[in-house]
Amino acid sequence: MRTLLLTGYLLFAGLLPFSVQAEELALTENPPELYIVKEGDTLWQISSLYLRDPWKWPEIWDVNPQLDNPHLIFPGDRLYLVYVDGQPRLRVRRGAGSRTVKLTPQMRIEPLDAAISAISLERIGAWLSAHRVVSPEQLANAPYVIAGAQRHLLSAAGDLFYARGIFPEEEVGYGVFRTGETYVDPLTEEVLGHQAVDIGNATLLERHEDELVHLEVTRVTEEVRNGDRLLPNEARKISATFYPRAPEQEVRAFMIAVDGGVTQIGTMDVVAINRGEREGFEPGYVLAIYQTGEVVRDPVVGGKIRMPDARAGLMMIFRTFEKVSYGIVLKANRPLSIMDKVTNP
């Protein structure tokens, strides 16, 4: 049986030691010399008080040799702006409430022991641990819910239901999914995959003839419906630990979908990008968002001319699939929309 491995921290690997680039950091106009960490703060918010490019926060935090993990900070900790070899750095002095944090093999939406996270994680928790992008074949061939036991609604843990399809002998744990959006490349029209929306989890209890199995709901986010698909639990390590960094390769991509189907995209919205692992995309990539310049009429010589593309925001990739990646908008200077361009920062 495959198992799902989870990490205990929802923190960026910018929290881990690494060498700092020689590039000079640009500070904001009036950075605070002292900041006391508050409950609800994030590394992104704190770094934005100091840096014009807050996504470079691993560099400004890279000086605290007296601490095992300088980025594992807590409400009440004091942050001092100092300079090391002429470069700005944040030095951490532990507050009274700080304490050592132990890892546990569980998925938590909130960081353990009140340590602050890199960004607000309410929006991406499910996307990290549950939602998937699968091929049309995977979804079409997946087993499906056929009926609730005694025709009961399936809306709570402990509910029983029947499903039909091919269930490997060694598999007993399954995720329940509903077919979501179909991701299509806007340039090539290639089908990049189907969104499999997380509905819950179930455990296989017994097998019957005609490919029927009996299952029990163990977790549910909304009512399970007939026709919902079942996929084996993934054997992969779920982590919200990222190195925020610019891609090494040239990126030319588009935002092709947004969580919730809204028309305008803003800060902390989750978006899908038409590039994935086959193009070398990795979690932690920071990308600039550009809006296509509008076409205007030249009032002097006549005719029409397209204005240059305008930089409109910043995003970070947090999960990748073969042909699609999910990112979160870290900054939006104006309302964004589907088909805005994504490129190197």
N, C-alpha and C positions, 0 to 999 in steps of 0.2 A: 504494500500500500504506500502510495506517495504521501508525503506530509508537507505541510505548509510551515516554513521556518520564518519566524518573525523576530525583529529586533526590538529592544526595549526603549531606545531613544528615538525621538523624532527631531534630530538635530543635523545640521549640515556638517559635511566633512571639512568644511572650512574651519571647523572646530578642531581638526587634527593638525599636528605639526607639519609644515612643508616650507620649502624655500620661497622667499618673497622675490618678486620681480624687481628689477632696478627702477622701473618706471615710477616717477614721482606721483604721489597721491595729491589730488586737488581737494582742499578742504572747503566747507561751506563758508559763508561770509562771516558768521559769528558763532563758531562752534563753542559749546560750553566747556569750561575747564574742569568742571566737576558735574557728574550726573549720577543720581541715585536710582538704581533699577527699581521699577514698580511692577506690581503684578499686572500681567497682560501685555507687557513690553515684548518685543521681538528683536532679534539681532538686526533685521532689516530696518526697523523703525529707529533703533538706537544709532545704527551706522549712518542713516540718512541725516541725523543731526550733525554729523561730522564730515561726511564725504559727499561730493557732488555726484559721484558714481557709487551709490551704496552697495552695489553688487560686488565691489572689491573689498568687502569687509574682512575677508581672511587676512589681508595685509595689515590692516590697522590693529587687529587683535593679536598679531604675531609677536608678542613680547610679554611674557609672564612666567619666567622660568621657575618661580617658586610654587606654581600650581601644577597639579597633574594634568588638568584640562582647563586652560584659561578661558575657554568659551562656554564652559558649563557654569553659567552664572545664574544668580537667584535674585528675587526681590530683596532689596536692602543692601545689595552689593554697591560699592562706590567705584565709579569709573573716573580715572584721571587722565586728561590729555597731556601726554609727555612727548618729547622728541628724542629719538635714538638715531645717532649719525645723521641728524638733520631731517629725519623722516618722522611724521606724526604717528603716534601709537597710543592705544588705550591700555592703561594699566588697571588691573582689577584688584581692589582691596575687599576681602570678604566681609559681608555684613554678619550680624549676629545670627540671622536665620539660616545661613548657608550650612550645608552639610554634605558629606559624601553620598553619592548616588550609586546604588547597586543595580546591575542589569538583571532583568527578569525576562524569561522567554515568552513574552506576551506582546500583543499589539495594543498600544495605547494611543488614543487620539490626543491626549494631553501628555506632555513630558513628565517623567517620573519625578517625584519629590519637588514639584513646582519649579524646576529649572526652566528658564525661558527658552522658547524655540526660535529657530531662525526666522520663520514667518508664521502667520496665523494658519493653523493646519485644519481648521474645520472644513475648508473648501476642498482639500485634496486627500483627506483621510481615506474615503471610499475609493478614490481613484488609485491610490497606492496599493490598497489591500484587496480590492474586489473587482472593480470594473475591468473588462478586458477588451481587446480588439482581436477578433478571430477571422479566419478566412471564411468565405461563403460555404466552402465544403465542410469545414468544421461544424458550423452551425446547422447546416442541413442534415448532417449525419448524426448529430447529437441526440441522445434519448430525450423524451419529452413527457411532461405531466399529462396523464390521461384522465384521472378522476381522483377526487378526494374520497377517503374512506367514509362510507355511509353518506356520501354526497355533502359532507360538511365543508364550509369555507375554510381555506387554509390560511389562517391569519395569525397563528401563535405557535411558539415552540411547543412541541408535543403532539401537534396535529399529524395525522397519518394520511398518506396518499399513495396512489399507484402511478407508475411510470412505465413507459415501453421503449425498448431500444436495446442496443448492444451495451451491456455493462460488464467490463472486464472482471475476471474472477477475483483479482487481488484488490479491487477498488471497493471501498465502503463509504468514503466521504465525498460528497458532491456539492458543488455550488449550483444554485438555481438562478437562471438568467432569463432575461427577456430581450428579444431583438430590438435594438435601438437604431441609431442612424447608420446609413451606409456611407462610408467615406469614399469619395471619388476624387481622383486627381483632376484639378480644374484645367490643366494643360493637355494631358495625355488621355483623359477620360478613363484611365485604368481604375478598376475597383481595388481600393487599398485595403479594405476589410470592413467588417460589420462591428458595430459597438454592441457588446454583450453587457447589458445593464444588470448590476447585482440586485437580486431579489432576496436571497437568503442562502441557507445551507441545509443539507439534509443528510441523514445516515441511512444506508441500505440495511434493511432488517431481514428480508428473505426473498428468494427468487421463486418464480412460478413459470408455468409453460407459456408459450407464445411471446417470449421476451418480456414478460411482465415482472416487475419487481415491486416490493412493498417498502416504503421509506417513511422515515419520521423527520419532521421539520425540527431543526435544532436552533435556527436563527432565521428571523424574517424581518425585512424592512418594509414590506407592504404585502398585500394579499397575493398569494400564489395562484396563478390562473392555469386552466387547462391549456396545453400548448407551450407553456414555458419550458425552456431547455435546461438540461443538466449536463454540467461539465465536471470532470474530476478535479479535486482540489489541486492547485498548482504546487509543484515541487520547486519552489524558488524562494530566495531570501527577500523578504519585503523590508525595505529600508528607506527612510527619509533622510539619509545622509548623503550630502552632495558637496562636490567641490564647485562653487560658482566660478565659472571661467568662460572666456570667449572660445568659440570653436577654432581649431587649427585650420580646417578646410574652409573654402568659400561656401557660403550658404545663400541660396536663392530659393525661398519657399513661400507658402501662403498659409494664412489661417483659414481652414476649411469648415470648421464647425465650432460651436460654443455650447457649453453646458446650459441646459434649460431652453435652448432654442430662441434666446432673446435676440433682438435686432441690433442693439448697441452693446458693445463690450467695454468693460471698465476694469479698474484695479481689483485684483484678486479673483477675477473670473478665470475659469478653466477653459482652454481652447485646444483644438486639435490642429496639428500641423501635417502637411502632406510630405513629410520626410521622416525616416525612421532608421532602424539599425542598419539596413542595407546601404544607407548613405553615410554611415559612420556617426549617427547622432547618439549622444550619451546623456544620461541625467546630469544636471548641473550646467549644461550649456546656457549661457546668457545671450539673448538675441535682441536686436533692435527691431521695432515695428515701424514700418513706413506706410503712409497713405499715398496712393497714386495722385500725382498733381492734376488739378482740374484743367480742362481745356477752356481757354478764354479767347476772346476776339482782340486782335491788335487794333487799337483805335487810330493808329497813324497810317500804317501800311496796309491795313486790312488783313483778311485771312485769320485763321485760328492757330493758336500756339499752345502747347501743353506746358504747364508750369512744372518745375522740378518736384520730385517726390518729397514729402515733408515727413521728418521723423516725428512720430506720434506716441511712442511708448517703449517699454522694455519688458521682456518676459524671460522666464527661466523654464527650461525643460526639466520635468521631474519624473516622467516615465516614458519609456520607449518600447515600441513594438517593431515588427519587421519593416513595415511601410508607413507607419503613423507614429507620431509622438504627441504626448499631452504636455502642455505647458501652462504656467500660471502667470497672469499679467501682474508684474510687480509695480509698474508705473504707467499711467495713461495721461498724456497731456491734453487729449481731446477724446471724444467718443470714438471708439474703434468699431470695425465691422468686419464681417466675413470677406475674404479676398484681399484684406490688407497684406502687404508684403512683409516678409520676415527675412532679416539678413544679419550679417555680422555687426556687433555693437561698435 
